[in-house]
Amino acid sequence: MIDARFVPMDRPAKLGNKKSMFKSTYAQSLEDLEHELKHLGATQITIQAGYPREKIRNDGWPFSSATPTHPACIVQFTDRKRRQLAFRGVQYAKFADNIRAIAKTLEALRAVDRYGVVEGEQYTGFKQLGEPPKSNTSSGAMSRQSAAAWIAARLGMEQAYIYNAQPAHVEDICGGLKRKFHPDVNGGKDEDFKTLMVALRSLREAAR
């Protein structure tokens, strides 16, 4: 099983309706996705999908009887080069086919590396590290929008999801960032850790 967590995803305004071009089951697609993610050394994996929050178990996976309310999905992760990447699947009419499309895309991008034409450049278009609105964190506060933007950029997620999520859930999915940025960790940045704490506190206060 992929070491990933499913998180709810709002229905996109535009959805594709392509019929399946794949001859594999959902389980096989997940296996292929796991295979490609392992090759990339992926960590902090999240899969945004149309599962309601109540249909997702405590371990982050949907109940076996649950079905997504729409077929779109976004697979997000940090690779071994510490790039935060996001791959959106919205073209196909079935959720399983969009998962399969992402797995095949990762396979194709990995082949580019393998044959040595370029080295890593093919992933540039999938980075999710855009700069959020600047905030003065020295005062120990950020606006809700700025806090959500800062966290979303580091997680490779959509700002709207962080903005609308319950603070407790945001705290949960930020566990990896806390460990990564902690100053006691090799390579951890004290300033990033402090900004993360300010952002999380600002989201908690805004939700009160």
C-alpha positions in Angstrom: 0.0 0.0 0.0 1.3 3.5 -0.9 2.4 5.5 2.2 0.1 8.3 1.4 -2.9 10.1 2.8 -6.1 10.9 0.9 -7.5 14.4 1.5 -10.8 15.8 0.2 -10.8 17.7 -3.1 -13.5 20.0 -4.3 -15.1 19.2 -7.6 -13.1 21.2 -10.3 -15.0 23.6 -12.5 -13.9 21.7 -15.6 -13.6 18.0 -15.9 -12.6 15.9 -18.8 -14.8 13.1 -20.2 -12.3 10.9 -22.0 -13.0 7.2 -22.1 -10.5 4.9 -20.7 -7.4 4.1 -22.8 -6.0 1.8 -20.1 -6.6 -1.9 -19.6 -5.8 -2.2 -15.9 -7.7 -2.2 -12.6 -7.7 0.5 -10.0 -5.6 -1.8 -7.8 -3.0 -2.2 -10.6 -3.0 1.5 -11.2 -2.2 2.1 -7.5 0.6 -0.5 -7.7 2.1 1.3 -10.7 1.8 4.7 -9.0 3.6 3.3 -5.9 6.3 1.8 -8.1 7.0 5.2 -9.7 6.9 7.1 -6.4 9.4 4.7 -4.9 11.8 5.4 -7.8 11.5 9.1 -7.1 12.1 8.6 -3.4 8.8 10.3 -2.7 7.8 11.3 0.8 4.9 13.4 2.3 2.6 11.9 -0.3 -1.0 13.1 -0.5 -3.7 12.3 -2.9 -6.5 14.9 -3.3 -9.6 13.2 -4.4 -13.4 13.5 -4.3 -13.9 11.5 -1.1 -15.8 13.3 1.6 -13.9 13.7 4.8 -16.2 11.3 6.6 -15.4 8.6 4.1 -11.7 8.7 4.9 -10.4 6.5 7.7 -8.0 7.6 10.4 -5.1 6.1 8.5 -5.8 8.5 5.6 -7.3 5.9 3.2 -10.9 5.9 2.1 -13.2 3.1 3.3 -13.4 0.2 0.9 -17.1 0.9 0.3 -16.5 4.7 -0.5 -16.6 6.1 -3.9 -15.4 9.6 -5.0 -17.9 12.2 -5.9 -15.9 13.2 -9.0 -13.1 11.6 -11.0 -10.4 14.2 -10.6 -7.3 13.8 -8.4 -4.0 15.5 -7.6 -1.0 13.5 -6.4 1.5 15.6 -4.5 4.8 14.6 -2.9 8.4 15.6 -2.1 11.0 13.8 -4.1 14.6 12.8 -3.0 15.9 16.1 -4.4 13.4 17.9 -2.1 11.3 19.2 -5.0 7.7 19.5 -4.1 5.7 18.3 -7.1 2.0 18.0 -7.9 0.4 16.1 -10.7 -3.2 16.7 -11.6 -5.5 14.1 -13.2 -8.7 15.5 -14.7 -8.9 14.3 -18.2 -10.7 11.0 -17.8 -14.3 10.3 -16.8 -13.2 7.7 -14.2 -11.1 8.3 -11.0 -9.1 5.1 -11.6 -8.1 6.2 -15.1 -6.9 9.6 -13.8 -4.7 7.8 -11.2 -3.4 5.6 -14.0 -2.6 8.6 -16.2 -0.5 10.1 -13.4 1.4 6.9 -12.9 2.1 6.7 -16.6 3.2 10.3 -16.7 5.7 9.7 -13.8 7.0 6.7 -15.7 7.5 8.8 -18.9 9.3 11.6 -17.0 11.6 9.0 -15.3 12.5 7.6 -18.7 13.7 11.1 -19.8 16.1 11.0 -16.8 17.1 7.4 -17.6 18.2 8.2 -21.2 20.1 11.3 -20.2 18.6 13.9 -22.5 18.0 16.3 -19.6 18.5 15.9 -15.8 15.5 16.9 -13.8 14.4 19.8 -16.0 11.3 17.9 -17.2 9.8 18.2 -13.7 10.0 22.0 -13.6 6.5 22.5 -14.8 5.1 20.5 -11.9 6.7 22.4 -9.1 4.3 24.0 -6.6 6.6 26.4 -4.8 5.2 29.8 -5.9 5.9 32.6 -3.5 2.8 33.4 -1.3 1.9 36.9 -0.4 4.5 38.4 1.9 3.6 38.9 5.6 5.4 40.4 8.6 5.9 37.4 10.8 8.1 39.3 13.2 4.9 40.5 15.0 3.9 36.8 15.4 0.8 37.0 13.2 -0.2 36.5 9.6 -3.5 36.9 7.7 -5.5 33.8 7.1 -4.9 34.1 3.4 -1.1 34.6 3.8 -0.9 31.7 6.3 -2.8 29.4 3.9 -0.7 30.5 0.9 2.6 29.9 2.8 1.7 26.4 3.9 0.1 25.4 0.6 3.3 26.4 -1.3 5.5 24.2 0.9 3.1 21.3 0.7 2.4 21.6 -3.0 -1.3 21.9 -2.4 -4.0 24.3 -3.5 -4.2 27.4 -1.3 -8.0 27.1 -1.2 -7.8 23.7 0.4 -5.6 24.9 3.2 -7.7 28.0 3.7 -10.9 26.1 4.0 -9.6 23.1 6.0 -10.0 22.7 9.7 -6.9 23.8 11.6 -6.5 20.4 13.3 -6.4 18.8 9.9 -3.8 21.3 8.6 -1.7 20.6 11.7 -1.9 16.9 10.9 -0.7 17.2 7.3 2.1 19.6 8.3 3.8 17.0 10.5 6.4 16.4 7.8 7.1 20.1 7.5 7.6 20.5 11.2 10.2 17.7 11.2 11.9 19.1 8.1 12.2 22.6 9.3 12.9 21.9 13.0 16.3 23.6 13.8 17.4 20.4 15.7 17.2 18.5 12.4 20.2 18.5 10.0 19.4 21.1 7.4 16.5 22.5 9.3 15.9 26.3 9.0 15.0 28.1 12.1 13.2 30.9 10.2 11.1 28.5 8.2 10.1 26.6 11.4 9.1 29.9 13.1 7.1 31.0 10.1 5.3 27.6 10.0 4.4 27.9 13.7 3.1 31.5 13.1 1.1 30.4 10.1 -0.5 27.5 12.0 -1.3 29.7 15.0 -2.9 32.3 12.7 -5.1 29.7 11.1 -6.2 28.5 14.5 -7.0 32.0 15.6 -8.9 32.8 12.4 -11.1 29.8 12.8 -12.3 30.8 16.3 
